[in-house]
Amino acid sequence: MHYLGESSFNLDELYLLCVRFIKEKEGKAFHLSYQDRLQLAAHCKQVAHGPYKSDASPGVGWLDVVGSDRKATWQSLGDLSRERAQEKFVEILDRACPLLAPYLEAHLNEKRDRENKIKEEAEAKEREIQRQKQQEQEQMQQQQRKQAEAAAKQNLANQKTNSVSGPVTNRDDSRRHQQEAQIRAALNQQTAVQFRQYAAEQHPGDANKQAELIAQLQEQHFQQYMTQVYQQQLKIQQEEEQAKLLQQQPKQSQQNSTNESATVEAAAAEDFNQQLQQQLQQDGDDEAEAGPEILPASMWTRNNAAEFKKEILRDSRHCCIKIGSLATATPQSPSGEAATTNSLMAAPSMWCDKQLTAAQFKAKLAADSDARLKIGPGEVVTVRVPTHEEGSCIVWEFATDHYDIGFGVYFEWTISPSDRVTVHISESSDEEEEEEAKDDGNNETGEAEHQQLDGDSKPADGAASKRRRPDDDKAVDEIIPVFRRDCHEEVYCGSHQYPGRGVYLLKFDNSYSLWRSKWLYYRVYYTK
């Protein structure tokens, strides 16, 4: 159980991943033994329902060997706790299937990547907040510095005015002191934290000495700042005086300098023109030797593939090409007959009715004998539904009593002489395909069904493969493959757009059940 821990999965996550692994891979990537299936099913029941209780669990028939074995295995677990049952489930599956370890490792890496991404986003957000705070502090300090500089400049201007006009009056003196006080306050506020920390390090525990040291540091800082301001002001005055001297120079000197600069610029322009002509001539020779220039190609992608396909089907059916299994491309004919197997087949839709429970659906159809069928053990029932002239879409709904059943949809490219719905029963899917082969003169074996653990497997509806059984007289397209559906718990519904004229084959497969009969409640109709 090395996948449990703070840096891995918790027990519930690990158990659910193992259950999903069985549903997705069992029968395709690996096969479990009968005993392993019994143990896994028993532990799964123990996790979901607790210890076995005869009064709360459904009964098992005398001839149901598999059901009896599952019941006995479940009873053998006794009062095993839910957590221990989950751990045993994972251990049995890990021992029976070597593919589980890389599957869990891939999901663990994905989980760690998600956690690292969330952590990085949180750190980036924190850094952004710190950066904004730092910017606000810098802006505040810069504003305080500007205020101090403005006050210092005003103080310097007042001093110059006083030196020209005569002795300083009391009013000017008070104004100067007020400006100095503003400068000191701004500077002290800017350096208060640094000076307090320095004083606490120099004189720990002595508040008086700390205050004296802070006052000395603030005074030194004020004097240094004022000295810098005076130096800047002096530099500005010197630059202004130099500018005045330059303006007073004779105009003749300016004219001479202008003539000299014009002569230099004319010579430089002539040299540049000569170099440019030589370069153009050289480029022309190189271009003639190299031949015509090949421009780079451009490629891009369109975001909406569905809209592109609709546009192609609506405006230009000649652009639709079907590529066969031997890499031969045959263009789609826009004017072909609807009964040809090259017609475009729309994707089916399947869903479960959340507003109508299975019990309500069966109660509604119980009075109609044509809407109820009893499917015996090992039988396959095919409901043949011809397309209707007034319809453009077929819709089906079905449910069963107590147990699941296999379901799939096929389309037969034959024109039925009537619109009547018929029901055909065969002993198994293999026998049904043999009968079709005899009738059509084409011996073809059916595809084996994938059986899942405890009947919990559900395929992804709408992802129907196009398995086609061609014949000289008729052809059948697979719209939805046969998979076991939990239709005893929910009402399964679906629809499909007519690809053309033909007959829909709704297959209800009970061939995997050797002893159990199933009652089927179904309803089929067409819409425009």
N, C-alpha and C positions, 0 to 999 in steps of 0.2 A: 504494500500500500504506500509506495513511495510518492504517489501523486497527491497524498493528503498533506496538508500543512498550510501555514500562512502564505507561503509563496506559490502554492499549488491550488488544488480544488478543495472545497469542503465536501463532506460526504454526500450531501444531496446533489450537488453539481456533478460529482463523479458518477453517481448512480444514474442520473438522467442522461448523461453522455453515453453510458454503456447501453441503456435501453434504446436510445436513438441509433447507436451503432448497429444493433441487431436489426432494427427495422429497415435500415438503409442497405446493409451489406449481406445479411443472412440469405442464402440461396443464390447469391450472385458472386460475391467474392470468397465465401467460405460456406461450409456445410457443417452443422452440429450433429453429433450423435444423438440417438434417441434418449439415452440416459441424461446427457447434458441438457437436452431440451426439457426433460421432466424436472430436473433440479432447478433450472433457471425459471421455469413457469411457477414452481412451488414457492421459491423465494420471492418472486414478483407478487404472488398472491399474499404472502406473509407481510410484505411491505405495505401493500395497498389496503388489506382488510384485517391484518392481525392473525392470531391463531385460528385454526379451522373450527367452525361451529356448524354442526349438522342442521340446526334449526334455521340458520341465516344463509346457508349456502345452497345453491340449486342441487336437486337430486341428480343421480347418475343412473342411466339405464343398465340393465343386466348385461346387455351385449356391447356396451360402450367400453371397450378395453382401454383405450387411451384415456378416457375420462376417469376410469377406475384407478389407473396408474397415477394420474395427476392428483387425485384425491388422496391416495395412500401416501404419496410423497409429501403432500402438504401436511397431512396429519403427523407424519414423522418429524416435522420441525418442532412440534410442541409449542411451548411458550417462548420461542426465540424472539428476542427484541427486534424492533424495526431497524435500529442502527446495525445490529449484528447481521440481520438478513441482507441489508444493503451491502455490507462488507463481503459476505459470502457470495452474493450475486456477482460482484466485481471479480473476486478471486476465481470463481468457476469459469467465468468468461475469459479472463486473462490466461488461465491454464489451457482452455480449449481452443483459443484463437490467437495466434501470434500477431495478427494484424491490429489487435486492440492497442498495443503499446505505441506504434507510430501515430495512430489516430488520436490518442489522448495527448501525445507530445505536440502534435500540430495545434490542437485546441488550446493546450497550455501556453504555447508560444503566442497564439493569437490573444489570449487573455492578458498575458504580460505586456504585449504591445499596446493594448487598449489602456492598461493601467499606466504605462509609461507616458502615453500620449496625454492622458488626463493630468498626470503629475507635471508634465512639461507645460501644459496650458495654464495650470495654476501658478507655476513659477513665473511664467511670462507675464501673467496678470499682476503678480506681486511686484515684479521688476518695473512694470509700467506705472504702478501706483507710486513706488519709490521715486521713479524718475520725475513724475508730475510734482511730487512734494518737493524734490530738490529744485526743480525749475521755479516753483513758487517762492522758495526761500531765496534763490538767486535774484529773482525779480524784485523781491522786497528789499534785499540788500542793495541792489543797484538803484532803486528809487531813493533809499536813504542816502546813498552816496551822492546822488545828484542834488538832493536837497542841501546836503552839507557843502557841496561845491558852489551852489548858487548863493548860499549864505556867505561863504568865504569871499566870493567875487564881489558881493555887495559890500562887505566890510572893507575890502581893498579899495573899492571905488570911493567909499566915504572917506577913507584916509587920504586919498589923493585930493579930493575936493577940499578937505580941511587944510591940507598943506598949502593949497593955492589961495584959499579965501582968507586964511588967518587963523587965530586961535580957535580951538574947539569949544563949542558951547556945551552946556550941560545936556541939552536935548540930543545932540549928536553923540555925545559920550554914552548916554544911556542906550541909544540905538545900537552903537557898536558892541557894548557889553551884551545886549540882548541877542545879537547875531552870533557872538562868540558862544553864548550859552546854548543856542540852538545847534551850533556845530558840535559842541562838546556832547550834548545829549544824543545826537545822531551817531557820533563815533562811539560813545560809551555803550549804546544799545547794540551796536554792531559787534563789539568785542567783549561784551559782558561775560559770556559763557567761557571763552578761552582764558580770560584773565582770572576768573574765579577758580577754574581748574588748576591753573599755574600757581596761584596763591595757596590753594589747599595742599598742593604737593610740597611747596617750600616751607610753609608754617602750619603743619597739621595740628588741629586742636586749639590754635591761638587766633581768635577772631580779630583782635585789635591789630596784630601784625599783618594779618591778611588784608584788612581794610586799608592800612597804610601802603602796602605793596600795590594793591589795586589802584589806589589814587596816584601813586608815582607812575605806574604803567600808563594810566589814562592821560596824565599830563604829558609824558614823553610822546605818546601817540598823537596828541593834539598838536604839539610843537612840530613834529615831523610832517604832519599833514599840512600845516600852515606854511611850512618852508617850501614844500612841493608846490603849493598853490602860488606862492610869491614867485618861484622860479618860472612856472608856466606863464604867469602874467608878464614877467620881464622878457621872456622869449617872444611873446606876442608883440610887445612894444618894439623890440628890435626888428622883427620882421616887417612891421608897419613902416618903420623908418627906412629900411632898405628899399621897400617898394616906392616910397616917395623919391628917393635918390634916383632910382632907375627912370622914373617918369620925367625927371628934370634934365636928362641927357639930351644933347642936340639931336634934331631930326635928321641931320646929315649922316650921323653914324648909323641910325636906323635904316636909312635908304641904302647905304653901302652894304650893310649886312643883308638887306633884302635882295640886292642885285647878286651878291655872291651866292646866296642860297638858291636863287633862280637858275644861275649857271650850273651849279652842281646838280640840281634836279633835272635839267634838260639833258646833261650828259648821262645821268643814270637812266633816264627814260629811253635814250637812244640805244644804250647797251642792252636794256631789257628787251626792246623790240627785235634786235638782232638775234638774241638767244632764243626768243620765242619762235621766230621764223625757222631757225635751224632745227628746233625740237619738232615743229609741225612737219617739216620735210622728212625727218627721220622716222616719225610715227607713220607717215604715209607709205614709206618704203617697207617698213615692217608689216604693215597691214596687207600690202599687196602680196608679200611673200607668204604670209600666214593663211590667206584665203578667207572665205566668208566666216563671220563669227556665229557660233552656235549659242543661242540664248538658253538659260536654264529652264527646265520644265517646272510646272506648278501643280501641286496636289493639295487637296483639303478635304475635310469631312463635314457631312451634314448632321446636325444634332438629332433630328427626328426621322428615324428609319421607317416607322409606320406610315407617316405622312407621305414619304417618298414612294413607298410601295403602292399606296392608294392612288397617287398621282399617275404612276406608270400604268396601273390596271385601268384607270378611267380614260386616259388620253391615248396611250400607245401600247396596246396588248402585244404588238410585234416585238417589243423590247423584253418580253418575259421568256426566258429560256430555261428549260428543265434539263439538268445534267444527270444522266443515268449512272448505274453502279459500275459500268465499264468505261466511265469518263467520256461518254458520247453525249453531246449536247443536241437536243431537238427543240427547235423554237415552238412556242405555244401558238396554236391557231386560234385567232379571235373569232372565227366563224364556224368552228367545229361543232359537232353534235354534242348535246349534253350527256349522252350515254357513253362517250369515249373516256377511257381511263386516264387521259392526259389532262382532264379538266382540273382547274385549281380547286383544291379542297380546303375549305375554311376550318379554322381551329374550333374544336368543341368547347362548351362551357359546362362545368359541373359545380354544384354547390349543395349545401345542407340547409334545409328550411328551418330557421331559428324561431319563427313565429308559430309553426305548427309542429307539435310533438309527434313522435311515432305512434303513440297510443291514439291520439286524436285522428291522425290520418287513417289508421287501420279501422277505427270505429266508423269513420265516414264511408269507407268502401266495403264494410263487412256485409251489408245488405245486397250488394251487387255480386252475383255469382261469377260473372265474367271478369271481374276485377281481382279474383282470388285464384291462386294456383297452388297446388301441393306438389312440391318438387321432391321426388324420392331420393334415397341415398345413391350417390354415384351418377345421378342424372344431370343432363344439361338441357335446359329449356330455351328454345329460340323463338322469340316473338317477331314475326315478319310483319312489318308495317310499310305498305307501299306509300310513295309520295302522293300527295293530293294536288289536283290541278289548281285549286283555289288557295293553297298554302305555299309558304316559302320557307318554313322553319318547323322542325319537329321538337316537341318538348316531352320529357318523360319524368315520372315521379315513382318511387317504389320504397317499400319497407318490408321487413320480415319479423316473424315472431321468434324471440329468444336468441337466435343465432345469426351469424353473419353469412354472406353468400358472395360468390364471385360474380362480377358484372363487367360486360364490355359491349361495345357498339361497333358494328361493321356496316358497310354499304355495298349492296350488290347492284351492279350496273345492268339490270334487266328490267324491262317494262312489264309490270304486272297487268294482267287483263282486267282486274277489278281492284277496288279500293278496300277490300275486306281485309281485316287483320286476322292472321292465322297464327296458331301455336304449334310448334313441333317439339317433340320430346325424344331425346336419345339417351342411351345408357351412359355415355361418357363423351368427353370432348374428342378423344381419339376416334371413337366409333362414328361420331358426327362427321368428322373430316373424311373418314373412309367412305361414308355414304355419299358425300358430296363428290368425292373422287370417282366413285362408280357412275354417278349420274352424269358427270361432266366429261368423263373419259380422261381424267388427269389424276394420277395417283400422287398425292402430296400429303405428307405427314404434318400434323399441327405442331405448333410450338408448345413446349412444356410450360405448365403454370408454375410460378414461384410461390411457394407456401411460406408464410411468415409465422413467427412465434406467437401462439395463443390468439391468432387472428387479428392482430393489431396493426397490420401493415396497410398503409394508404399510399397509392401512387400520386404523383403530382398531376392533377387533372388539367387538361388543356395541352399537355405535352405529348399528344398522340403521335406515334410513329406511323409512317406510311408503308406498312408491310402489305404488299399486294400479291394476290395469288392469281396470276393471269390464266386465261383459258381460251379455247377457241371460240366458245359461245358466250361466256360470261366472265366477269372479273369482280373481285371483292376487295374493297379498300378497308383497312383497319383504321377506324376513327379513334376509338378508345380501347386499349388492350384490356384483357380480362384480368382483374385483380380482386381480391377479397375486400368487401366493403362492410363496415360496421353499421349496416342498415337496420339492425334490431334496436339501435340506440337513437338514430336520427333518420329523418326522411331525406333520402338522396334525390336530388333533382339535377336535370341537365337539359341542354338544348343544342341544336346544330342546324346551321343554315344549309338548305338543300343545295348540293353540288350539281344537281340535274335530276332527271327522271330515273327512278330506280326503286329499290326496296331496302329499308333499314332492317338490320338484324340485331335485335336486342337479346344478348345471350346472358342467361342466369345460370351460373355454373355451380353445381353441388357435387362435382365428381370427386373432390377431395374428401368428402364425408362418406364413410363406409357404412354407418349405421343410422345416421340422423336424417329425418325428413325435415323440410323447411316449408312453412306457409309463406307465400309471397303475395303482397298486396301492391298492385301497380296501376298506373294510369298513363295513357299515351294520347296525345292530341297534337294537332298542327295549328300554327298561327300564321298570320300574314306579315 
